[in-house]
Amino acid sequence: MPSATPPTPRTAVRGTSRLVAYDFGAHLSTWELDGRPVVWCSEAAVLDGSKAIRGGVPVCFPWFAAGPDGDLSPSHGVARTATWRRAGTRDPELWAWTLTDEDVAGSAGVEHLPGPFRLRYAVSVPTPVEHPSLRLDLEVTNPGAAVLPVEAALHTYLAVHDVRRTEVLGLEGAGYLDKTTGRRGHLPGPMRIEGPTDAVVDSPGLPHVEVVDRDRRLVLEAHGSTQTVVWNPGAEQAAEMSDLEDDDWRGFLCVETAATGDHGLRVPPGATHTVGCTITVHDRSADRRRR
Ligand SMILES: O=P(O)(O)OC[C@H]1O[C@H](O)[C@H](O)[C@@H](O)[C@@H]1O
């Protein structure tokens, strides 16, 4: 249920990282390194709990977008606009939350829940070995007696210098659905963002994706997922979105750790499945010096 009182941000500083999160949606809204965003949040994001936060890492569950048949609302499921409960943390977690089907009783869309569920979501900032990193883990437990079929995604908004000059490596050759045209195909090479992009890419193994922009290489290593969704609205769609400034679309790219549609999760009774991702930040000038 959208929160009755405006959500309060929590801020933490760990080394060179500064992070901001809300219990509303268990939403990490910002991750900055030395004051510069890695996980991007819109300046026009609505932060009063009346709608999902535009930016950060929306947690999509138990469906993605409008669901497998395109007829469900709210968009991306009930979890991203629910107020989660804070949970105790285990090292190196910074924040953790839980959410169950009982917590969302009465919210819009709950008639579409596929069964009872228990979620635990944690944001961790591991002590950097060589490069700064962030780890996200969404544990999905099925407390019911039947298989729990769900979609899930960590809808990460990554800050880039200019999306039109950004390359996404690691998905070459994979099958994908281009949601802007409805066509399926195989990615011929590295992805370049030349206009509105909405690609659901099936992963042959666990994806290791690199987002390379002018001076940074963001490495995403997923676990427990089956797909990577790459999304940017482009200029026209962005202009229609009230929670994006007109030029914002140039400065982010969503690269989402996902399991949707035919590649969704089927959690057996009593089992827990974890979907997650580690994002590591590499400085490209250091890469060049090493060569
Ligand atoms: O506007 P939202 O509900 O946040 O969704 C934003 C986008 O999320 C995903 O990336 C989907 O693949 C897109 O189809 C959708 O437009």
The ligand as an ORCA input file, in Angstrom:
! r2SCAN-3c Opt
* xyz 0 1
  O       7.813      3.286    -15.568
  P       8.158      2.038    -14.816
  O       6.943      1.299    -14.304
  O       9.142      2.321    -13.729
  O       8.862      1.067    -15.849
  C      10.011      1.457    -16.538
  C      10.497      0.340    -17.476
  O      10.870     -0.763    -16.708
  C      11.429     -1.889    -17.416
  O      12.713     -1.660    -17.825
  C      10.544     -2.362    -18.542
  O      11.203     -3.299    -19.383
  C      10.038     -1.207    -19.347
  O       9.080     -1.701    -20.272
  C       9.446     -0.114    -18.473
  O       9.016      0.955    -19.268
*
